Amino acid sequence: MAREVVTTCTRDCPNTCGLIAQVDQGQVVLLGGNPRHPLSRGVACHKAKEFVRRAYSSERILTPLRHNRKTGVWQRITWDSALNEIAGRMNEVKDQYGAEAILYYRGFAQRTALRLLNERFFNLLGGVTGTYGTLCGGTGQASQNLDFGCRISHDPLDYEHSNSLVLWGRNPVATNPYLLPVIARIRRQGGSVILIDPVASESKRICDVHIQPAPGKDAFLAMAAAKQILALGREDREFIESHSQGFCHFQRILDSFTLQELAQACDVPVQQIELLADVLLEQKPTGILLGWGLHRWEYAHHMIRSIDALGALAGLIGVKGGGVSQGFEEYAPYDLDWVGDSLHPNRRKLLMPLIGEEILKAQAPPIQMIFVTAGNPLCMAPNSGKVAAAFAQVPFVVVAGHFLDDTAEQADIFLPSTTFLEEQDIVASYGHNYVGPVNQAIPPQGESWSDFELFQNLAAYFPFGPDFKRSIEEWLTLLAAPLLRQGVTLEELWAGPVRLPEAPMVPYSDRKFATPSGRFQFMTEFNRPSCLEGKESYPYQLMSVSSYEWLCSEMTPADQDELTVIRIHPKEAAKLNLADGETVRVISNVGATKARLKLDSEQRQDTIIFPRGRWLKSGSSANLLTRDIVSKVGNGASYYETKVRIEPI
């Protein structure tokens, strides 16, 4: 009989949509929105619906495989054979080099509670080399922590109280569909929705105004709007004097520029700066939502802290319907002591944004084995060519996944993983305050295992095996103990979405901040961003944006047959004698790749819009171009610090 299974999307997206899987004769026939989810409200993005096609793809690998990396031949093997070989290699490497010669790389493709136990396995194994830093939002969190002490965002439900919105580098059409009704309501009631983004994204059509600053110059725009508010004498003086610190230093930074100089630096007309300031002052409360593109710069903290300061001057901090919101701590509901990091507090960790370089230079001991779950670093990490070279020189690589993607192609052993449709778990979000159920809709396909099953069985080969021998219910009771102590039950978590009981709807409403002074901290230093490579050699800013069509590199091999479509302004194409639809080569100072050209008059003339995610094997992968640079705050990947040129093929 047909049935409905309540579940939640666990993929690398802030929406973490509540879903209903329609199951008929043991097959998921439809994946739609859960009408009982307070945010999703029955809506699921097209990427979630397409996930069913991906889960049932004929190209999905459903058995363990051994790979001869010299000949390229794959051979089907049993789970017993795979685990025997992996455990044997782990012991050999530990005995000869020490545990830190093993690197565990946990990607972001699956973000459920039970996957925290993956780290526990490797800590019990002896403290292998791990990773630190992030390819995603850590820079934004670390930057806002400098201002607020502890970054806490407004609950998305609070935007029902907003009279206007500023989407600063955020593209809700692609990543936040739950915001679309809020945006429609604000515009219907006469409020303004402003998009600030160098890229003319899909969200431009749902906004009243698109402010299109020069890439990487958002700090100048925020400071210009702040300067305008001060010039009008409309700043929130009570907040500044009673609840903040460092304003005089921030004002000194502003005073070092004229408004015209700031406008020129960000390449935004003064009239648009005045409009932004006017909306913040006259259409209160205004919610400012930061997107993830803001994180992808070396000096991203200047941009984010300038926007925080603008929100403070405009009187938006701690105000219902206001705030400057960046994201949420997705692992906040869990007891992270079970991860076991305290067992090896000084173990070696490699910077994730520099993972290729870090592997290549690792010594004492060198990396002899890599184990990857829920990730495709050869495609998604910056400077993919260097990452590929690093993986190629490691003697033994294990990858757990769904397809033979770029990283899997470097594996000696491939292990088939389940999708979230085949698992029982819970998942929190980095985009809102709800924990959602992950209920098993169908049995594991083929011989695929969940990470939970994989590491339970692999642990049996080691003395610490009994430590893992707990049921899913037992482990979740331990992991989710902080949440359960607040009165939530496991049964409630599996029945439907549960809001974190202690999460504030409006943070900082008491004007208390976890900074050393207990006050909001204004930015006190500003370093002018330096220019990237010479304009003559590499004249265009590479904007390797998230795609509307797919999520990260979660594609099938069949999806690699087409070149990525990149966008350029028609005037620039004319200068280069390039036509719409033409195949071109895109070149940076670290690599080159091919793409298909699309002319788009809405884009800036100094940018190339190149959606990332296609695999290296497609011959059209954005991260072959991106430089591996770490942000000054938060150890994030600075993907956008890349300039390119394009040539005809």
C-alpha positions in Angstrom: 0.0 0.0 0.0 1.1 3.6 -0.7 2.3 5.4 2.4 3.8 8.7 3.5 7.0 9.0 5.4 8.0 12.3 7.2 11.6 13.1 6.7 14.0 16.0 6.2 16.6 17.0 3.6 20.1 16.4 5.0 22.1 17.9 2.1 24.4 20.9 2.2 21.8 23.6 2.1 20.5 26.1 4.7 16.9 25.3 4.0 16.9 21.8 5.5 13.4 21.3 4.1 10.8 19.3 5.9 9.7 16.6 3.4 7.1 13.9 2.8 8.3 10.9 0.9 5.5 9.2 -1.0 6.3 5.5 -1.1 4.5 3.0 -3.3 5.5 -0.7 -3.6 8.8 0.0 -1.9 9.7 2.9 -4.1 9.8 6.6 -3.4 7.6 8.0 -6.2 7.5 11.6 -5.0 9.5 13.8 -2.6 7.5 16.8 -1.6 7.2 19.4 1.1 5.8 18.7 4.5 2.8 21.0 5.1 3.3 20.7 8.9 6.8 22.2 8.8 6.5 25.8 10.1 9.0 27.1 7.5 8.8 24.8 4.5 5.0 24.8 4.7 4.5 22.1 2.1 7.1 23.6 -0.3 10.1 21.6 -1.5 12.7 23.0 -3.9 13.2 21.4 -7.3 16.6 20.0 -6.1 14.8 17.9 -3.5 12.4 16.6 -6.0 15.2 15.8 -8.4 17.0 13.9 -5.6 14.7 10.9 -6.2 16.1 10.6 -9.7 19.6 10.7 -8.3 18.8 8.1 -5.6 17.5 5.7 -8.3 20.1 6.5 -10.9 21.4 3.4 -12.8 24.9 4.9 -12.4 24.7 4.8 -8.6 27.3 2.4 -7.2 25.6 -0.2 -4.9 28.4 -2.6 -4.1 31.9 -2.2 -2.6 34.6 -1.9 -5.3 38.4 -2.3 -5.4 40.2 -0.1 -7.8 43.5 -0.7 -9.5 44.7 2.9 -9.7 47.4 2.1 -12.2 45.2 0.3 -14.8 41.9 2.0 -13.9 40.1 -1.4 -13.5 37.3 -1.6 -10.9 36.4 -5.0 -9.3 33.4 -5.8 -7.3 34.2 -7.1 -3.8 32.3 -8.1 -0.6 31.9 -5.9 2.4 34.0 -8.4 4.4 36.8 -8.2 2.0 36.6 -4.3 1.9 36.6 -4.0 5.7 39.4 -6.6 6.1 41.6 -4.7 3.7 40.8 -1.3 5.3 41.3 -2.4 8.8 44.6 -4.1 7.8 45.9 -1.0 6.1 44.9 1.1 9.1 46.9 -1.1 11.5 49.9 -1.2 9.1 50.0 2.6 8.8 49.6 3.1 12.5 52.3 0.6 13.3 54.8 2.1 10.8 54.0 5.8 10.9 51.6 6.5 13.7 47.9 7.3 13.6 48.4 10.8 12.2 49.5 9.3 8.9 45.8 8.6 8.3 43.7 11.6 7.2 40.0 11.5 7.8 38.1 14.0 5.5 34.4 14.5 6.4 32.6 16.6 3.9 29.4 18.5 4.2 27.1 16.5 2.0 25.3 14.8 4.9 24.9 16.7 8.2 23.0 14.3 10.5 23.5 13.6 14.2 24.8 10.0 13.9 27.6 11.2 11.5 29.3 12.8 14.5 30.2 9.2 15.4 32.4 9.0 12.4 34.8 11.3 14.2 34.5 9.2 17.3 35.7 6.2 15.4 38.9 7.9 14.3 39.5 9.4 17.7 39.3 5.9 19.2 41.5 4.6 16.5 44.3 6.8 17.9 43.8 10.4 16.9 44.2 10.5 13.1 44.9 13.7 11.2 41.7 15.7 10.8 40.7 19.0 9.2 39.9 22.5 10.4 38.6 25.5 8.7 35.8 25.4 6.3 34.7 25.5 2.7 31.5 27.2 3.7 30.2 29.5 6.4 32.8 29.5 9.2 34.2 32.8 8.1 30.9 34.5 8.6 30.4 33.0 12.0 33.9 33.9 13.2 33.5 37.5 11.9 30.2 38.0 13.6 31.6 36.5 16.8 34.0 39.5 16.9 31.0 41.9 17.0 28.4 40.0 19.0 30.6 37.6 21.1 28.5 34.7 19.9 26.7 34.9 16.5 23.0 34.3 16.9 20.6 35.0 14.0 17.0 36.0 14.1 14.6 33.1 13.8 13.3 33.1 10.2 9.8 33.2 11.6 10.7 36.6 13.0 10.7 38.1 9.5 6.9 38.1 9.7 7.6 41.3 11.7 9.9 42.9 9.1 8.7 45.9 7.1 11.6 45.6 4.7 14.5 43.2 3.9 18.0 43.5 2.6 19.3 40.3 0.9 23.1 40.9 1.1 24.7 38.3 -1.1 21.8 35.9 -0.5 19.9 34.2 -3.3 16.7 32.8 -1.7 15.2 31.6 -5.0 18.1 29.1 -5.1 18.8 28.4 -1.4 15.9 29.8 0.8 12.5 29.1 -0.7 10.9 29.6 2.8 11.8 33.3 2.4 9.8 33.7 -0.7 6.4 34.1 1.0 8.0 36.6 3.4 9.3 38.6 0.5 6.0 38.5 -1.3 4.2 39.7 1.9 6.6 42.7 2.4 6.3 43.8 -1.2 2.5 43.4 -1.1 2.3 45.6 1.9 4.4 48.3 0.3 7.8 47.5 1.8 11.1 47.3 0.0 13.2 44.2 -0.7 16.8 45.1 -1.7 19.2 42.6 -3.3 22.9 43.5 -2.9 25.0 41.2 -5.0 27.7 41.7 -7.7 25.9 38.9 -9.5 22.5 39.3 -11.1 21.1 36.2 -9.5 17.7 34.5 -9.9 16.5 36.5 -6.9 16.7 39.8 -8.8 13.3 39.3 -10.2 11.6 39.1 -6.8 13.3 42.3 -5.4 12.5 45.9 -5.8 16.0 47.1 -6.2 19.3 45.4 -7.2 22.4 47.1 -6.0 25.4 45.6 -7.8 28.7 46.5 -6.1 32.1 45.7 -7.4 33.1 42.2 -6.4 34.7 42.1 -2.9 33.9 45.8 -2.2 30.8 45.3 0.0 32.6 46.8 3.0 32.8 50.2 1.2 29.1 50.0 0.4 28.2 49.3 4.0 30.5 52.0 5.3 29.0 54.5 2.7 25.5 53.7 4.0 26.7 54.1 7.6 28.3 57.4 6.7 25.0 58.6 5.2 23.1 57.7 8.3 25.6 59.6 10.4 25.4 62.6 8.1 21.7 62.7 8.5 22.0 62.5 12.3 19.7 59.5 12.4 22.0 57.0 14.0 20.8 55.0 17.1 22.7 57.1 19.6 21.2 55.3 22.6 22.5 52.0 21.4 25.9 53.4 20.5 26.4 55.1 23.9 24.9 52.5 26.2 25.4 49.1 24.4 28.4 49.3 22.2 32.2 49.7 22.3 34.6 51.0 19.7 32.3 53.4 17.8 34.9 56.2 17.9 37.4 54.0 16.1 34.8 53.0 13.5 33.9 56.6 13.0 37.5 57.4 12.4 37.6 54.8 9.6 34.5 56.4 8.1 36.0 59.8 8.4 39.0 58.7 6.4 36.8 58.6 3.3 34.3 60.9 1.7 31.0 59.5 0.6 32.0 59.9 -3.0 35.2 58.0 -2.4 33.3 55.1 -0.8 30.8 55.1 -3.7 33.6 55.0 -6.2 35.4 52.2 -4.3 32.3 50.0 -4.4 31.2 51.2 -7.8 27.7 52.1 -6.6 25.9 55.4 -7.4 25.5 57.7 -4.5 21.7 57.7 -5.2 21.6 53.9 -4.5 23.6 54.4 -1.3 21.1 57.0 -0.2 18.2 54.7 -1.1 19.7 51.9 1.1 20.1 54.2 4.0 16.6 55.6 3.5 15.0 52.1 3.6 17.0 51.2 6.8 15.7 54.4 8.5 12.2 54.8 7.1 11.0 51.2 6.6 11.9 49.8 10.0 12.3 47.2 11.1 14.6 45.9 8.3 16.0 42.4 8.4 19.5 42.2 6.9 20.2 38.6 5.7 23.8 37.8 4.8 24.5 35.2 2.1 27.3 32.7 1.9 29.1 34.5 -1.0 30.2 37.2 1.5 32.4 34.6 3.2 34.5 33.8 0.1 37.0 36.6 0.3 40.3 36.8 2.1 39.1 40.0 4.0 35.5 38.8 4.3 35.5 39.9 7.9 35.7 43.5 6.9 32.6 43.2 4.8 30.6 41.3 7.4 31.7 43.5 10.3 30.9 46.7 8.3 27.4 45.4 7.7 27.0 44.5 11.4 28.1 48.1 12.2 25.6 49.5 9.7 22.8 47.4 11.4 23.9 48.8 14.7 23.9 52.4 13.6 20.4 51.9 11.9 19.0 50.6 15.2 18.3 47.1 14.0 20.2 45.0 16.7 17.9 43.2 19.2 14.8 44.5 17.4 11.9 42.3 16.4 12.0 41.9 12.6 15.4 43.4 12.3 19.0 42.2 13.0 21.9 41.2 10.8 21.5 37.4 10.4 24.1 35.0 9.0 23.4 31.5 10.0 22.8 29.0 12.8 24.9 26.4 14.7 23.7 23.1 13.3 25.5 21.0 15.9 24.2 23.1 18.9 21.5 20.5 19.9 24.1 17.7 20.5 26.6 16.6 23.2 29.8 16.9 21.3 31.8 15.2 24.0 30.8 11.9 22.3 32.9 12.9 19.3 35.9 12.2 21.4 38.1 15.1 20.5 39.3 15.3 24.1 41.1 12.0 23.7 43.6 13.6 21.4 43.4 17.4 21.9 46.7 18.1 20.1 46.2 15.8 17.1 47.3 17.2 13.8 44.7 18.9 11.6 45.0 20.2 8.1 43.4 23.4 6.7 40.4 22.4 4.6 40.7 25.4 2.2 44.3 24.3 1.5 43.8 20.6 1.6 45.9 19.9 -1.5 48.8 21.9 -0.3 48.5 20.6 3.2 48.6 16.9 2.2 51.6 17.5 -0.1 53.7 19.2 2.5 52.6 17.0 5.5 55.6 15.4 7.2 56.4 13.7 10.4 54.5 11.7 9.4 53.5 12.0 5.7 49.9 11.1 4.8 49.8 7.4 3.9 46.0 6.9 3.9 42.9 9.0 3.3 39.4 8.1 4.3 36.6 10.4 2.8 32.9 10.4 3.7 30.2 12.8 2.4 32.6 14.8 0.3 34.1 15.4 -3.1 37.2 17.5 -2.3 38.8 17.0 -5.7 35.8 18.9 -7.2 34.7 21.3 -4.4 38.0 22.4 -2.7 39.9 25.3 -4.2 42.7 24.6 -6.7 41.3 21.2 -7.6 44.3 20.4 -9.7 46.6 20.5 -6.7 44.1 18.5 -4.6 44.1 15.8 -7.3 47.9 15.7 -7.3 47.9 15.4 -3.6 45.4 12.5 -3.5 47.3 10.8 -6.3 50.5 10.5 -4.3 48.8 9.0 -1.2 49.3 5.2 -1.2 45.8 4.2 0.0 42.5 6.0 -0.3 39.0 5.0 0.8 35.9 6.8 -0.3 32.3 6.3 0.8 29.7 7.7 -1.6 27.0 7.3 -4.2 28.8 7.7 -7.5 32.3 7.4 -8.9 32.9 11.1 -8.8 36.3 12.9 -9.0 37.4 11.9 -5.5 36.1 8.3 -5.8 38.1 7.9 -9.0 41.2 8.3 -6.8 40.1 5.6 -4.4 41.6 2.1 -3.9 38.4 1.1 -2.1 34.9 2.5 -2.8 32.1 1.9 -0.3 28.5 2.4 -1.3 26.6 4.8 1.0 22.9 5.1 1.6 20.9 8.3 0.9 18.9 10.0 3.6 15.8 8.2 2.1 17.4 4.9 3.4 18.4 6.1 6.9 17.0 6.7 10.4 18.5 9.8 12.1 17.8 13.4 13.0 19.2 16.6 11.5 19.6 20.2 12.6 20.0 23.2 10.3 22.5 26.0 9.7 19.6 28.0 8.2 16.9 27.9 11.0 16.1 26.7 14.5 14.4 23.4 13.7 15.6 19.8 14.2 14.0 17.5 11.7 13.4 13.7 11.6 15.2 11.5 9.1 12.9 8.5 8.8 13.7 5.6 6.7 11.4 5.6 3.7 12.9 2.6 1.8 15.4 -0.1 2.5 19.1 0.5 1.7 19.5 0.1 -2.1 21.7 -2.8 -3.2 24.5 -3.4 -0.6 24.8 0.3 0.5 25.4 1.0 4.1 24.8 4.2 6.2 27.9 5.7 7.8 26.5 4.5 11.1 26.5 0.9 9.9 29.9 1.3 8.2 31.7 2.5 11.3 30.0 0.1 13.6 31.1 -2.8 11.5 34.6 -1.4 10.9 35.0 -0.8 14.7 34.5 -4.6 15.2 38.0 -5.1 13.8 39.5 -3.1 16.6 39.7 -3.4 20.4 37.3 -0.5 20.8 34.6 -2.2 18.8 32.3 -2.8 21.8 32.1 1.0 22.3 30.1 1.3 19.1 27.7 -1.5 19.9 24.7 0.6 20.7 21.4 0.9 18.7 20.4 4.0 16.8 18.0 4.9 19.5 20.7 4.6 22.2 23.2 6.7 20.3 20.7 9.4 19.5 19.6 9.5 23.2 23.2 10.2 24.1 24.0 12.6 21.3 20.8 14.6 21.6 20.9 14.7 25.5 21.1 18.6 25.6 17.9 18.7 23.6 16.2 15.9 25.5 16.9 17.7 28.8 14.9 20.6 27.5 11.8 18.4 27.4 11.9 17.1 23.8 11.6 13.3 23.3 13.1 11.1 20.6 9.6 10.2 19.6 8.7 13.8 19.0 11.9 14.3 16.9 11.0 11.4 14.6 7.3 12.5 14.3 8.1 15.9 12.8 10.2 19.1 13.1 10.9 20.4 16.6 12.0 23.9 17.3 15.0 24.2 19.6 13.3 25.2 22.9 16.0 27.7 24.1 16.7 29.4 20.7 15.7 33.0 20.8 13.3 34.4 18.3 15.0 37.8 18.5 18.7 37.7 19.7 20.2 40.4 21.8 16.8 41.9 22.8 18.3 42.4 26.3 21.3 44.2 24.7 23.6 41.8 26.3 26.5 40.4 24.2 29.1 37.7 24.9 32.0 40.0 24.1 34.6 40.8 26.8 32.9 44.1 27.5 29.4 42.7 27.3 28.7 45.3 24.6 28.4 45.2 20.8 31.9 45.6 19.4 32.3 47.9 16.4 35.1 47.2 13.9 38.1 49.3 14.8 40.6 48.4 12.0 40.2 48.3 8.3 42.8 47.2 5.7 42.0 48.2 2.2 41.7 45.0 0.1 44.6 44.7 -2.3 44.1 44.3 -6.0 44.3 40.8 -7.4 46.4 39.8 -10.4 47.2 42.3 -13.1 44.2 43.4 -15.1 45.9 42.8 -18.4 46.6 39.1 -17.9 43.4 38.3 -16.0 40.8 41.0 -16.5 37.7 39.3 -15.1 36.6 38.5 -11.6 35.6 34.9 -11.3 32.3 34.4 -9.4 32.1 30.7 -8.9 28.6 30.8 -7.6 26.2 28.1 -6.4 24.0 26.8 -9.2 20.3 27.1 -9.2 20.1 23.7 -11.1 22.1 21.5 -8.8 23.6 21.4 -5.3 27.4 21.5 -4.8 28.8 18.6 -6.8 25.8 16.3 -6.2 25.3 15.2 -9.8 25.4 11.9 -11.7 28.1 10.9 -14.2 25.5 11.5 -17.0 25.3 15.1 -15.9 29.0 15.6 -16.8 28.3 15.4 -20.6 27.5 19.1 -21.0 29.9 22.0 -20.4 29.1 24.4 -17.7 27.3 27.5 -19.0 29.1 30.7 -17.9 27.7 34.2 -18.2 29.5 37.3 -19.5 28.3 40.8 -20.5 27.7 41.1 -24.3 30.0 44.1 -24.5 32.9 42.1 -23.2 32.1 39.2 -25.5 32.1 41.6 -28.4 35.6 42.9 -27.4 36.8 39.3 -27.5 35.0 38.5 -30.7 33.0 35.7 -28.9 29.5 34.7 -29.7 26.6 33.4 -27.6 26.9 29.6 -27.2 30.5 29.5 -28.1 32.9 27.1 -26.4 35.7 28.9 -24.6 38.7 28.3 -22.4 38.7 30.0 -19.0 42.2 30.5 -17.5 43.5 31.6 -14.1 47.0 31.6 -12.7 46.4 28.1 -11.2 44.6 26.3 -14.0 42.3 26.2 -17.0 39.0 24.6 -18.0 36.4 24.8 -20.8 32.9 26.3 -20.7 29.9 27.3 -22.8 29.3 31.0 -23.2 26.0 32.8 -22.5 25.7 36.5 -23.0 23.9 38.3 -20.2 23.5 42.1 -20.2 22.4 42.1 -16.5 25.9 41.0 -15.3 28.7 43.4 -14.5 31.3 43.8 -17.3 34.2 42.9 -15.0 32.8 39.4 -13.9 32.5 35.9 -15.2 29.7 33.9 -13.6 30.8 30.3 -13.4 28.5 27.9 -11.4 30.7 25.5 -9.5 30.0 21.8 -9.0 30.6 20.0 -12.3 33.3 17.4 -11.9 36.8 17.5 -13.2 36.0 14.7 -15.6 33.5 17.0 -17.4 36.4 19.2 -18.5 34.3 22.2 -17.2 35.0 22.5 -13.4 35.2 25.9 -11.8 37.5 24.9 -9.0 40.3 24.1 -11.4 40.5 27.9 -11.6 40.1 29.0 -8.0 43.1 29.9 -5.9 43.6 28.2 -2.5 43.7 31.1 -0.2 42.5 31.2 3.5 40.4 34.0 4.9 42.0 36.2 7.5 39.3 35.4 10.0 37.6 32.0 10.3 39.9 29.9 8.1 37.5 29.9 5.2 38.0 29.1 1.5 38.4 32.4 -0.4 37.1 31.1 -3.7 36.4 34.6 -5.1 40.0 35.8 -4.8 40.5 34.6 -8.4 40.8 36.5 -11.6 40.5 34.9 -15.1 40.7 35.5 -18.8 38.8 33.7 -21.5 39.8 32.6 -25.0 38.1 31.0 -27.9 38.7 27.3 -28.7 
